[in-house]
Amino acid sequence: MKELIEFIAKSLVENPEEIHISEEPGEDGTVVIKLAAAQDDMGRIIGKQGRTAKAMRTLLNAKATREQKRATLQILE
């Protein structure tokens, strides 16, 4: 799941080397994926009205469901 978000994020931004992703266990067995990017690229990650971020969360949910897990995406500033 971490690799999926990393691939999408690096494809969107101008500075892919500044993408940092961590995967941590959350409450009740949920996997929390934290995404950090350069300040200049945050607009590209979030998208207009949060559409890109919502799409990334939807894809992450689909992947987690296939693996019979739960996952959330946190975008850090």
PyMOL commands that place a pseudoatom at each C-alpha (Angstrom):
pseudoatom trace, name=CA, resn=MET, resi=1, chain=A, elem=C, hetatm=0, pos=[0.000, 0.000, 0.000]
pseudoatom trace, name=CA, resn=LYS, resi=2, chain=A, elem=C, hetatm=0, pos=[2.864, 2.337, 0.810]
pseudoatom trace, name=CA, resn=GLU, resi=3, chain=A, elem=C, hetatm=0, pos=[4.358, 1.708, -2.635]
pseudoatom trace, name=CA, resn=LEU, resi=4, chain=A, elem=C, hetatm=0, pos=[1.089, 2.640, -4.349]
pseudoatom trace, name=CA, resn=ILE, resi=5, chain=A, elem=C, hetatm=0, pos=[0.873, 6.022, -2.614]
pseudoatom trace, name=CA, resn=GLU, resi=6, chain=A, elem=C, hetatm=0, pos=[4.578, 6.647, -3.203]
pseudoatom trace, name=CA, resn=PHE, resi=7, chain=A, elem=C, hetatm=0, pos=[4.220, 5.955, -6.937]
pseudoatom trace, name=CA, resn=ILE, resi=8, chain=A, elem=C, hetatm=0, pos=[1.200, 8.240, -7.295]
pseudoatom trace, name=CA, resn=ALA, resi=9, chain=A, elem=C, hetatm=0, pos=[2.736, 11.065, -5.254]
pseudoatom trace, name=CA, resn=LYS, resi=10, chain=A, elem=C, hetatm=0, pos=[6.081, 10.975, -7.078]
pseudoatom trace, name=CA, resn=SER, resi=11, chain=A, elem=C, hetatm=0, pos=[4.254, 11.032, -10.413]
pseudoatom trace, name=CA, resn=LEU, resi=12, chain=A, elem=C, hetatm=0, pos=[2.368, 14.213, -9.454]
pseudoatom trace, name=CA, resn=VAL, resi=13, chain=A, elem=C, hetatm=0, pos=[5.083, 16.478, -8.043]
pseudoatom trace, name=CA, resn=GLU, resi=14, chain=A, elem=C, hetatm=0, pos=[7.995, 18.426, -9.484]
pseudoatom trace, name=CA, resn=ASN, resi=15, chain=A, elem=C, hetatm=0, pos=[10.399, 17.351, -6.702]
pseudoatom trace, name=CA, resn=PRO, resi=16, chain=A, elem=C, hetatm=0, pos=[9.890, 13.581, -6.308]
pseudoatom trace, name=CA, resn=GLU, resi=17, chain=A, elem=C, hetatm=0, pos=[13.010, 13.244, -4.150]
pseudoatom trace, name=CA, resn=GLU, resi=18, chain=A, elem=C, hetatm=0, pos=[11.296, 15.261, -1.408]
pseudoatom trace, name=CA, resn=ILE, resi=19, chain=A, elem=C, hetatm=0, pos=[8.416, 12.802, -0.990]
pseudoatom trace, name=CA, resn=HIS, resi=20, chain=A, elem=C, hetatm=0, pos=[8.558, 11.032, 2.382]
pseudoatom trace, name=CA, resn=ILE, resi=21, chain=A, elem=C, hetatm=0, pos=[6.141, 8.248, 3.240]
pseudoatom trace, name=CA, resn=SER, resi=22, chain=A, elem=C, hetatm=0, pos=[5.853, 6.272, 6.455]
pseudoatom trace, name=CA, resn=GLU, resi=23, chain=A, elem=C, hetatm=0, pos=[3.584, 3.371, 7.316]
pseudoatom trace, name=CA, resn=GLU, resi=24, chain=A, elem=C, hetatm=0, pos=[2.529, 2.962, 10.936]
pseudoatom trace, name=CA, resn=PRO, resi=25, chain=A, elem=C, hetatm=0, pos=[0.071, 0.716, 12.727]
pseudoatom trace, name=CA, resn=GLY, resi=26, chain=A, elem=C, hetatm=0, pos=[-2.934, 2.648, 13.943]
pseudoatom trace, name=CA, resn=GLU, resi=27, chain=A, elem=C, hetatm=0, pos=[-5.787, 1.987, 16.301]
pseudoatom trace, name=CA, resn=ASP, resi=28, chain=A, elem=C, hetatm=0, pos=[-7.914, -1.146, 15.870]
pseudoatom trace, name=CA, resn=GLY, resi=29, chain=A, elem=C, hetatm=0, pos=[-5.587, -2.712, 13.270]
pseudoatom trace, name=CA, resn=THR, resi=30, chain=A, elem=C, hetatm=0, pos=[-5.746, 0.169, 10.825]
pseudoatom trace, name=CA, resn=VAL, resi=31, chain=A, elem=C, hetatm=0, pos=[-2.632, 1.003, 8.812]
pseudoatom trace, name=CA, resn=VAL, resi=32, chain=A, elem=C, hetatm=0, pos=[-1.853, 4.741, 8.787]
pseudoatom trace, name=CA, resn=ILE, resi=33, chain=A, elem=C, hetatm=0, pos=[0.153, 5.992, 5.830]
pseudoatom trace, name=CA, resn=LYS, resi=34, chain=A, elem=C, hetatm=0, pos=[1.665, 9.441, 6.306]
pseudoatom trace, name=CA, resn=LEU, resi=35, chain=A, elem=C, hetatm=0, pos=[2.675, 11.454, 3.259]
pseudoatom trace, name=CA, resn=ALA, resi=36, chain=A, elem=C, hetatm=0, pos=[4.923, 14.518, 3.375]
pseudoatom trace, name=CA, resn=ALA, resi=37, chain=A, elem=C, hetatm=0, pos=[6.036, 16.580, 0.388]
pseudoatom trace, name=CA, resn=ALA, resi=38, chain=A, elem=C, hetatm=0, pos=[7.769, 19.870, -0.344]
pseudoatom trace, name=CA, resn=GLN, resi=39, chain=A, elem=C, hetatm=0, pos=[5.640, 22.924, 0.418]
pseudoatom trace, name=CA, resn=ASP, resi=40, chain=A, elem=C, hetatm=0, pos=[5.642, 23.917, -3.272]
pseudoatom trace, name=CA, resn=ASP, resi=41, chain=A, elem=C, hetatm=0, pos=[4.143, 20.546, -4.235]
pseudoatom trace, name=CA, resn=MET, resi=42, chain=A, elem=C, hetatm=0, pos=[1.370, 20.370, -1.654]
pseudoatom trace, name=CA, resn=GLY, resi=43, chain=A, elem=C, hetatm=0, pos=[-1.122, 21.921, -4.064]
pseudoatom trace, name=CA, resn=ARG, resi=44, chain=A, elem=C, hetatm=0, pos=[-0.436, 19.173, -6.581]
pseudoatom trace, name=CA, resn=ILE, resi=45, chain=A, elem=C, hetatm=0, pos=[-0.865, 16.477, -3.938]
pseudoatom trace, name=CA, resn=ILE, resi=46, chain=A, elem=C, hetatm=0, pos=[-4.132, 17.874, -2.581]
pseudoatom trace, name=CA, resn=GLY, resi=47, chain=A, elem=C, hetatm=0, pos=[-5.610, 19.070, -5.879]
pseudoatom trace, name=CA, resn=LYS, resi=48, chain=A, elem=C, hetatm=0, pos=[-8.510, 21.434, -6.479]
pseudoatom trace, name=CA, resn=GLN, resi=49, chain=A, elem=C, hetatm=0, pos=[-11.018, 21.129, -3.646]
pseudoatom trace, name=CA, resn=GLY, resi=50, chain=A, elem=C, hetatm=0, pos=[-9.103, 18.060, -2.415]
pseudoatom trace, name=CA, resn=ARG, resi=51, chain=A, elem=C, hetatm=0, pos=[-10.031, 15.911, -5.404]
pseudoatom trace, name=CA, resn=THR, resi=52, chain=A, elem=C, hetatm=0, pos=[-6.565, 14.413, -5.908]
pseudoatom trace, name=CA, resn=ALA, resi=53, chain=A, elem=C, hetatm=0, pos=[-6.202, 13.579, -2.219]
pseudoatom trace, name=CA, resn=LYS, resi=54, chain=A, elem=C, hetatm=0, pos=[-9.672, 12.031, -2.213]
pseudoatom trace, name=CA, resn=ALA, resi=55, chain=A, elem=C, hetatm=0, pos=[-8.797, 9.925, -5.266]
pseudoatom trace, name=CA, resn=MET, resi=56, chain=A, elem=C, hetatm=0, pos=[-5.591, 8.723, -3.584]
pseudoatom trace, name=CA, resn=ARG, resi=57, chain=A, elem=C, hetatm=0, pos=[-7.588, 7.760, -0.478]
pseudoatom trace, name=CA, resn=THR, resi=58, chain=A, elem=C, hetatm=0, pos=[-10.111, 5.896, -2.642]
pseudoatom trace, name=CA, resn=LEU, resi=59, chain=A, elem=C, hetatm=0, pos=[-7.364, 3.897, -4.359]
pseudoatom trace, name=CA, resn=LEU, resi=60, chain=A, elem=C, hetatm=0, pos=[-5.728, 3.171, -1.011]
pseudoatom trace, name=CA, resn=ASN, resi=61, chain=A, elem=C, hetatm=0, pos=[-9.057, 1.955, 0.355]
pseudoatom trace, name=CA, resn=ALA, resi=62, chain=A, elem=C, hetatm=0, pos=[-9.538, -0.343, -2.639]
pseudoatom trace, name=CA, resn=LYS, resi=63, chain=A, elem=C, hetatm=0, pos=[-6.050, -1.822, -2.225]
pseudoatom trace, name=CA, resn=ALA, resi=64, chain=A, elem=C, hetatm=0, pos=[-6.542, -2.295, 1.525]
pseudoatom trace, name=CA, resn=THR, resi=65, chain=A, elem=C, hetatm=0, pos=[-9.900, -3.970, 0.982]
pseudoatom trace, name=CA, resn=ARG, resi=66, chain=A, elem=C, hetatm=0, pos=[-8.319, -6.464, -1.417]
pseudoatom trace, name=CA, resn=GLU, resi=67, chain=A, elem=C, hetatm=0, pos=[-5.778, -7.308, 1.292]
pseudoatom trace, name=CA, resn=GLN, resi=68, chain=A, elem=C, hetatm=0, pos=[-8.568, -7.500, 3.913]
pseudoatom trace, name=CA, resn=LYS, resi=69, chain=A, elem=C, hetatm=0, pos=[-7.127, -4.587, 5.876]
pseudoatom trace, name=CA, resn=ARG, resi=70, chain=A, elem=C, hetatm=0, pos=[-8.097, -1.005, 6.689]
pseudoatom trace, name=CA, resn=ALA, resi=71, chain=A, elem=C, hetatm=0, pos=[-5.918, 1.947, 5.803]
pseudoatom trace, name=CA, resn=THR, resi=72, chain=A, elem=C, hetatm=0, pos=[-5.989, 5.730, 6.063]
pseudoatom trace, name=CA, resn=LEU, resi=73, chain=A, elem=C, hetatm=0, pos=[-3.887, 8.392, 4.397]
pseudoatom trace, name=CA, resn=GLN, resi=74, chain=A, elem=C, hetatm=0, pos=[-2.657, 11.449, 6.293]
pseudoatom trace, name=CA, resn=ILE, resi=75, chain=A, elem=C, hetatm=0, pos=[-1.111, 14.273, 4.313]
pseudoatom trace, name=CA, resn=LEU, resi=76, chain=A, elem=C, hetatm=0, pos=[1.389, 16.160, 6.465]
pseudoatom trace, name=CA, resn=GLU, resi=77, chain=A, elem=C, hetatm=0, pos=[2.447, 19.749, 5.878]
for i in range(1, 77): cmd.bond("trace and resi %d" % i, "trace and resi %d" % (i + 1))
show_as sticks, trace
zoom trace
